[in-house]
Amino acid sequence: MKEYLYNKKSIEELKADLQKENFKRVTYSFYKYVTIDQPEKFRDRLYKLCSKNNVLGRIYIANEGINAQLSIPEHNWTIFKDSLSRLEKLKKLQFKKAIEDGNSFLKLIVKVKKEIVAYNVDDNDVDMEVVGKHLSPQGFNEKIDQHNAVVVDMRNYYESEVGRFESAIAPNVATSRELLPAVKDLIKSHKKDPVLLYCTGGIRCEKASSYLIQNGFEDVYQLSGGIINYAHEVRSKKIKSKFKGKNFVFDARMGERVTSDIIGNCYQCGMRSDDHKDCNNDACHVLFIQCKDCEKEFLGCCSKDCMNFSKLSENERKKFRKDPNKIVYKKRYSMRALNSN
């Protein structure tokens, strides 16, 4: 029998499978910069290991390493973790448990990529042997209080708009490939000052810190374990949280609450909200913030045009899409400029 090393089920089948489960799942993430000479073979081996343990989630593998966000049956966690640690390339992994539990993934995706974070930088721009100094949550807090310290959010705008550190510089970029040049330009006058980087779990800061050092920044630090580790230590060690709001996550949960602060705004009415939505118009699917009232008014869509389009029958939608003068589709872009029409 041929072995398929990828998902073949429909979304409906996957949802039904998840609903039938009578056990708890836990969400963990990890990354490691390590040379993987044959990423395709390593990919297949990992896919089999994950499937065997009923693991869902997303894994990216490249020559430079691995980046994983996974939903694991709680009863399989120890076995799965031990199995990973027996792989030569994955020894001494640092696992980060999600801040909040929940069904995070529907299926398993394991892909070979050019980079495990899509910065699209040349090898000459980074040296992964030379990275920023790691700071504990308490150390990060203390460093923030230095009068000349510069705090930089190494995430996309839609992540920082619902949660960020106080006084952080948050670049208004929508993709990782825009991020490094934007940050370098924003802090170009701080090459001798302490530069404090943070991101979700640490992986983006690892390469970003090396990039900044290669570009002449002399005193670069990164938050060890990212916001995820910070939130856990804030709770367990009673540390004052300088991070406010939600930690955006790239899975079905869309966010994990770190503090009760709501720092975002509904794109349609401007009221305080930090609930990200995927536009209910299947020809749009743009990511935006929407409050409960606007969700009801616009039927989960980002605009009246999208709402009206979503009400059409499938045949009407097909006709509509063929008319170049009536296309409603929006590419993923900074929705801060969106007006309710």
C-alpha positions in Angstrom: 0.0 0.0 0.0 1.3 3.4 -1.0 2.1 5.7 2.0 0.9 9.3 1.6 3.1 11.7 3.5 0.6 14.6 3.4 -3.0 15.2 4.4 -5.6 14.0 1.9 -8.8 14.8 4.0 -11.1 17.7 3.4 -11.6 20.5 5.9 -15.0 19.1 6.8 -13.5 15.6 7.5 -10.7 17.1 9.6 -13.2 19.1 11.7 -15.3 16.0 12.2 -12.2 14.0 13.3 -11.4 16.8 15.8 -14.9 16.8 17.2 -14.8 13.1 17.8 -11.7 13.3 20.0 -12.3 12.5 23.7 -8.9 13.6 24.9 -7.1 17.0 25.6 -4.6 18.5 23.2 -1.7 20.7 24.2 0.0 23.2 21.9 3.8 23.4 21.9 6.4 25.2 19.7 10.1 24.9 19.1 12.8 25.9 16.7 16.4 25.2 16.2 19.1 26.6 13.9 21.0 23.6 12.9 22.4 22.4 9.5 20.1 19.9 7.9 21.9 18.5 4.8 18.9 16.5 3.4 15.8 18.4 4.4 13.5 16.4 2.2 14.4 13.1 3.9 14.3 14.7 7.3 10.8 16.1 6.4 9.5 12.6 5.6 10.9 11.1 8.8 9.3 13.8 10.9 5.9 13.5 9.1 5.8 9.8 9.9 6.8 10.5 13.6 4.1 13.1 13.9 1.4 11.0 12.2 2.2 8.0 14.5 1.6 10.2 17.5 -1.5 11.9 16.1 0.2 15.3 16.1 -1.3 18.2 14.1 0.3 21.5 13.3 2.9 23.2 11.0 6.6 22.4 10.6 9.0 24.2 8.3 12.4 22.6 7.5 15.3 24.1 5.7 19.0 23.7 5.4 19.4 26.2 8.2 17.1 24.4 10.7 13.5 23.7 11.8 10.5 25.8 13.0 7.5 24.0 14.5 4.1 24.8 16.1 2.2 21.7 17.1 -1.0 20.4 18.6 -0.3 17.1 20.5 -2.6 14.7 22.3 -1.7 15.3 26.0 -1.3 11.5 26.6 1.3 11.3 23.7 3.3 14.4 24.7 6.1 12.7 26.7 6.5 9.9 24.1 6.6 12.3 21.2 9.1 14.6 23.0 11.4 11.8 23.8 11.2 10.5 20.2 12.2 14.0 18.9 15.1 14.1 21.3 16.5 10.9 19.9 17.0 12.5 16.5 20.5 13.7 16.2 19.6 17.1 14.8 16.9 17.8 17.4 18.8 17.1 20.7 18.4 19.7 23.5 15.3 21.3 22.0 13.6 24.1 24.1 9.9 23.5 24.0 7.5 26.4 24.6 4.0 25.5 25.9 1.2 27.8 24.6 0.0 30.4 27.0 -3.6 29.3 26.5 -4.9 25.9 25.5 -7.4 25.3 22.7 -7.7 23.5 19.4 -5.0 25.2 17.5 -4.6 23.2 14.3 -6.8 21.0 12.1 -4.2 19.1 10.1 -0.5 18.3 9.9 1.7 20.3 7.4 5.4 19.5 7.1 7.2 21.6 4.4 10.7 22.1 3.1 11.4 25.8 2.8 14.3 28.0 1.7 14.3 29.6 5.2 12.5 28.7 8.4 11.7 32.4 8.8 11.0 34.1 5.4 13.3 37.1 5.8 14.8 36.5 2.3 18.3 37.7 3.4 21.6 36.7 1.8 23.9 34.3 3.8 26.4 37.2 4.0 23.9 39.3 5.9 23.8 37.0 8.9 26.2 34.8 11.0 24.1 32.5 13.2 27.2 31.9 15.4 27.0 35.6 16.3 23.6 36.6 17.7 22.2 38.9 20.4 22.6 38.2 24.0 19.6 36.3 25.5 17.8 37.9 28.4 15.4 36.4 30.9 12.0 38.0 31.4 13.3 39.8 34.5 16.5 40.8 32.8 14.5 42.1 29.8 12.3 44.2 32.1 15.4 45.7 33.8 17.1 46.4 30.5 13.9 48.2 29.3 14.3 50.7 32.2 17.7 51.9 30.9 17.2 55.4 29.7 18.8 54.8 26.3 17.4 51.3 25.6 15.5 50.8 22.4 12.8 48.1 22.4 11.8 46.7 19.0 8.9 44.4 18.1 10.2 41.9 15.5 6.7 41.0 14.3 4.3 42.1 11.6 1.9 45.1 12.3 -1.2 42.9 12.8 0.6 41.1 15.7 1.8 44.2 17.5 -1.6 46.0 17.1 -3.2 43.7 19.7 -0.2 43.3 22.1 3.2 44.8 22.6 5.8 46.0 25.1 5.4 49.5 26.5 7.3 52.0 24.4 8.2 49.4 21.8 9.0 50.4 18.2 6.5 48.4 16.1 7.3 48.5 12.3 4.3 48.9 10.1 5.1 46.0 7.8 2.9 43.0 6.8 5.5 40.4 5.8 8.7 39.1 7.3 10.7 39.9 4.2 10.0 43.6 4.8 10.9 43.5 8.4 14.7 43.5 8.7 15.3 46.5 6.3 12.5 48.4 8.0 13.9 47.9 11.5 17.4 48.7 10.4 16.2 52.0 9.0 13.9 52.8 12.0 16.8 52.5 14.6 19.7 53.6 12.5 20.6 56.3 15.0 20.9 53.8 17.9 23.9 51.7 16.8 25.6 52.2 20.1 22.5 51.9 22.3 21.1 48.7 23.8 18.7 47.3 21.3 16.1 44.9 22.8 14.4 42.6 20.4 11.3 40.4 21.1 8.9 38.2 19.1 6.5 35.4 19.7 8.8 32.5 20.6 12.3 33.8 19.8 13.0 32.5 16.4 12.6 35.7 14.5 14.9 37.6 17.0 17.6 35.0 16.6 18.3 35.8 13.0 17.3 39.5 13.3 19.8 40.0 16.1 22.6 38.5 13.9 21.5 40.7 11.0 21.6 43.9 13.1 25.1 43.0 14.5 26.3 42.4 11.0 25.0 45.9 10.1 27.0 47.6 12.8 24.7 47.6 15.9 27.0 47.0 18.9 24.7 46.1 21.8 21.9 43.8 20.7 19.7 41.7 23.1 16.8 39.3 22.6 14.0 38.1 24.9 14.8 34.4 25.6 11.8 32.3 24.6 9.9 35.3 23.3 6.5 36.5 24.5 5.4 32.9 25.3 8.1 32.3 27.8 7.7 35.9 29.2 4.0 35.3 29.9 4.6 32.0 31.7 7.3 33.6 33.9 5.2 36.7 34.6 2.5 34.4 36.0 4.7 31.9 37.8 7.2 34.3 39.3 4.8 37.2 39.9 6.9 39.6 37.6 5.3 42.8 36.5 4.3 42.5 32.9 5.6 45.2 30.7 3.9 43.5 27.8 0.3 44.6 27.4 -2.6 42.8 25.6 -2.6 39.7 23.5 0.1 37.5 22.0 -1.0 37.0 18.3 -0.5 33.3 17.2 -0.6 31.8 13.7 -3.3 29.2 14.3 -7.0 28.8 14.8 -6.9 30.6 18.2 -5.5 33.8 16.7 -4.3 35.1 20.0 -3.4 34.3 23.6 -4.2 36.8 26.4 -1.2 37.9 28.4 -2.9 40.8 30.2 -6.4 42.2 30.4 -5.4 45.3 28.5 -7.2 45.8 25.1 -5.0 48.0 23.0 -6.4 47.4 19.5 -9.4 49.0 17.8 -12.1 47.7 15.6 -11.3 48.6 12.0 -14.9 49.4 11.3 -16.2 51.5 14.2 -13.0 52.3 16.1 -14.2 50.8 19.4 -11.7 49.0 21.6 -11.2 45.4 20.4 -8.4 42.9 19.9 -10.3 40.1 18.2 -8.8 39.2 14.8 -11.1 37.9 12.2 -10.7 36.3 8.8 -13.1 38.1 6.5 -16.1 35.8 5.9 -16.1 36.7 2.2 -14.4 33.7 0.6 -13.0 35.9 -2.2 -11.3 38.2 0.4 -10.2 36.4 3.6 -8.3 39.5 4.7 -7.2 39.6 8.4 -8.7 42.4 10.4 -9.9 43.4 13.9 -13.7 43.4 14.5 -15.7 44.0 17.6 -18.8 41.9 18.4 -21.3 44.6 17.3 -19.6 45.0 13.9 -19.4 41.2 13.5 -23.1 41.0 13.8 -23.7 44.0 11.5 -21.3 42.9 8.8 -21.8 39.2 9.2 -18.1 38.7 10.0 -17.0 40.5 6.8 -14.6 43.4 6.6 -16.9 45.7 4.6 -20.4 46.1 3.2 -19.1 45.0 -0.3 -17.8 41.8 1.1 -20.9 41.2 3.2 -23.1 41.6 0.1 -20.8 39.4 -1.9 -20.9 36.7 0.7 -24.8 36.6 0.5 -24.7 35.7 -3.2 -25.3 32.2 -4.4 -22.3 30.3 -5.7 -23.4 30.7 -9.3 -23.8 34.5 -8.8 -20.3 34.6 -7.2 -18.8 32.9 -10.2 -20.4 35.4 -12.6 -19.3 38.3 -10.3 -15.7 37.1 -10.3 -15.6 36.9 -14.1 -16.5 40.6 -14.3 -13.2 42.6 -13.9 -15.1 45.7 -13.0 -16.8 44.0 -10.0 -13.9 42.2 -8.2 -14.1 42.6 -4.4 -11.0 40.6 -3.7 -8.5 42.4 -1.4 -4.9 41.3 -1.1 -3.5 41.0 2.4 -2.4 44.5 3.2 -2.4 47.0 6.1 -6.1 47.2 6.9 -5.5 50.2 9.2 -6.6 52.3 6.3 -9.8 50.4 5.7 -13.0 52.5 5.7 -16.4 51.0 6.4 -18.2 51.5 3.1 
